[in-house]
Amino acid sequence: MLAGCRFQAANALRPLTRTITCRASNSYTDPSKNQEPGVFTSPDIPPEQREILDRALRVDQAGEIAANWIYRGQFAVLGRDPRVGPLIQEMWDQEKLHLKVMDKLQLQHEVRPTLLSDVAKAAGYALGVATALMGKEAAMACTEAVETVIGEHYDDQLKDFELLPSSHPSIPLLRDVIKEFRDDELEHLDTAVEHHSQRAPAHALLSAVVGGGCKVAIELCKRF
């Protein structure tokens, strides 16, 4: 579906360096594509396949809610920093787009949102503020830890999606969206490392706590 897309590395300053000429998510942000079957219809699939789809989209939407509030919290503390502020804003803007697309996917496939969305907002903001108050490196360490877990989570989802039928146009499109978002998150991870995340105080402990919290949140949002 997206064979014609090209992802090119730009030579400019590297917070987020990919120059992307085609994105699967454009199908959800371009109004001219609103009536395409892959964008507004959902497959008629057996209950076990529907559960895979429902759990995946519920968790992903919750994750994007949390990510937005993490960056909101970090920006509240570090937004005026001339080096880190624009970097946080850029990653936050990308997460805003992710959430916009996930909201549309949730409606398209009639998935019940998580009951924990308010918890995700509060916990995300608290984590963002707390790590930013610890310093720039700790804020980047938070991003590194979160995106490590999310990258693995998206890879696991893509394996699960192999069980869904490709005959319905929404499923290949969904796979491409997840691949795109995974690559975005891994680029955030690389950016965090390049901006000295591993120099954060108690980096190993901080990473373990944040990463562990993310894994617990994923399991909770699958169920609630």
C-alpha positions in Angstrom: 0.0 0.0 0.0 2.8 2.4 0.8 5.5 0.9 -1.4 5.9 4.3 -3.0 6.8 6.1 0.2 10.3 7.2 0.8 11.9 8.0 4.2 14.9 10.2 3.7 17.5 11.4 6.2 17.9 15.1 6.3 21.3 16.6 7.0 20.0 19.3 9.4 20.1 19.4 13.2 19.0 16.1 14.5 16.2 16.3 16.9 13.9 14.5 14.5 15.7 14.2 11.2 13.5 12.1 8.8 12.1 14.0 5.9 8.9 12.0 5.3 7.3 12.2 1.9 4.5 9.8 2.6 2.9 8.7 5.9 0.2 6.1 6.4 -1.3 8.5 9.0 -2.1 10.9 6.2 -5.1 8.8 5.5 -6.6 10.0 8.8 -5.4 13.6 8.6 -6.2 14.4 4.9 -9.9 15.3 4.6 -9.9 14.2 1.0 -9.5 10.6 2.2 -12.3 10.5 4.7 -14.5 8.4 2.6 -12.0 5.7 1.7 -13.2 2.3 3.0 -9.9 1.7 4.9 -10.5 4.9 6.9 -14.2 4.7 7.9 -15.2 1.0 7.9 -14.2 -1.8 10.2 -13.9 -5.6 9.4 -16.5 -8.1 10.4 -14.2 -10.5 12.2 -14.6 -13.3 14.8 -14.6 -12.4 18.5 -11.0 -13.6 19.2 -9.7 -11.3 16.4 -11.9 -8.5 17.5 -10.4 -8.8 21.0 -6.9 -8.4 19.5 -8.0 -5.3 17.6 -9.9 -3.8 20.6 -7.1 -4.3 23.1 -4.5 -2.9 20.8 -6.3 0.3 19.9 -7.4 0.8 23.5 -3.8 0.6 24.8 -2.4 2.7 22.0 -4.9 5.5 22.5 -4.2 5.5 26.2 -0.5 5.5 25.5 -0.8 8.5 23.3 -2.8 10.3 26.0 -0.1 9.6 28.5 2.7 10.7 26.1 1.0 14.0 25.5 0.8 14.7 29.1 4.4 13.7 29.8 5.6 16.2 27.3 3.1 18.8 28.6 4.7 18.4 32.0 8.2 18.5 30.7 7.5 21.6 28.6 6.0 23.4 31.6 9.4 23.1 33.3 11.9 23.2 30.5 9.9 24.9 27.7 12.0 28.1 27.9 15.3 26.3 27.7 16.8 27.3 24.4 18.1 23.9 23.5 15.7 21.4 25.1 12.5 23.4 24.9 12.2 23.2 21.1 13.1 19.6 21.1 10.4 18.7 23.6 7.9 20.8 21.6 8.8 19.0 18.4 8.3 15.5 20.0 5.1 16.7 21.7 3.7 17.9 18.4 4.3 14.5 16.9 2.5 12.9 19.8 -0.4 15.2 19.3 -0.7 13.9 15.8 -0.4 10.3 17.0 -3.3 10.9 19.4 -5.4 12.6 16.8 -5.0 9.5 14.6 -5.6 7.1 17.5 -8.8 8.9 18.4 -10.1 8.4 14.8 -9.1 4.7 14.8 -10.9 4.2 18.1 -14.1 5.6 16.6 -13.7 3.8 13.3 -13.4 0.4 14.9 -15.8 1.2 17.7 -13.4 0.4 20.5 -14.2 1.2 24.1 -11.7 3.7 25.4 -9.8 2.9 28.5 -11.5 3.7 31.8 -8.1 4.9 33.0 -7.7 8.0 30.7 -7.8 10.5 33.6 -5.2 8.4 35.4 -3.0 8.4 32.3 -3.2 12.2 32.1 -2.4 12.7 35.8 0.4 10.1 35.9 1.9 11.4 32.6 1.9 15.0 33.7 3.4 14.1 37.1 6.1 12.0 35.4 6.9 14.8 33.0 7.2 17.5 35.6 9.2 15.3 38.0 11.8 14.2 35.5 12.1 17.7 34.1 12.7 19.1 37.6 15.5 16.5 38.0 17.2 18.2 35.0 17.5 18.0 31.2 19.2 14.6 31.2 16.5 13.1 33.4 13.8 14.4 31.1 15.6 12.7 28.2 16.1 9.5 30.3 12.3 9.5 30.8 11.8 9.6 27.0 14.4 7.0 26.5 12.8 4.6 28.9 9.2 5.2 27.7 10.1 4.8 24.0 12.1 1.6 24.6 9.0 0.0 26.0 6.7 1.4 23.4 8.9 0.3 20.5 8.9 -3.2 21.8 5.1 -3.0 22.4 4.5 -1.9 18.8 6.6 -4.8 17.5 4.5 -7.2 19.6 1.3 -5.7 18.2 2.5 -6.1 14.6 3.0 -9.8 15.3 -0.5 -10.0 16.7 -1.9 -8.2 13.7 -0.7 -11.0 11.4 -3.7 -12.9 12.8 -6.1 -10.2 11.4 -7.4 -10.5 7.8 -5.6 -8.4 5.2 -8.7 -8.7 2.9 -10.3 -5.7 4.6 -8.5 -2.4 3.6 -8.5 -1.0 7.2 -6.1 -3.8 8.4 -3.1 -3.2 6.1 -3.6 0.5 6.7 -3.6 0.0 10.5 -0.4 -2.1 10.2 1.3 0.7 8.3 0.2 3.3 10.8 1.6 1.3 13.7 4.9 0.8 11.8 5.0 4.6 11.2 4.3 5.4 14.9 6.8 2.8 16.1 9.5 4.4 13.9 8.6 7.8 15.3 8.9 6.6 18.9 12.2 4.9 18.2 13.5 8.2 16.7 12.5 9.9 19.9 14.5 7.3 21.8 17.6 8.0 19.6 17.1 11.7 20.1 17.0 11.3 23.8 20.2 9.3 23.9 21.9 11.9 21.6 20.9 14.5 24.1 22.6 12.8 27.0 19.8 10.8 28.6 22.3 8.3 29.9 24.0 11.1 31.9 21.0 11.4 34.1 21.4 10.8 37.9 20.7 7.2 38.8 20.0 6.5 35.1 19.6 2.8 35.5 17.2 3.1 38.4 15.2 5.8 36.7 14.9 3.8 33.5 13.8 0.7 35.4 11.1 2.6 37.3 9.7 4.4 34.3 9.9 1.4 32.0 8.3 -0.9 34.6 5.5 1.6 35.1 4.9 1.7 31.4 4.6 -2.1 31.2 2.1 -2.2 34.1 0.1 0.6 32.4 -0.1 -1.4 29.1 -1.5 -4.5 30.9 -4.0 -2.4 32.9 -5.3 -0.6 29.8 -5.8 -3.9 27.9 -8.3 -4.8 30.5 -9.9 -1.6 31.8 
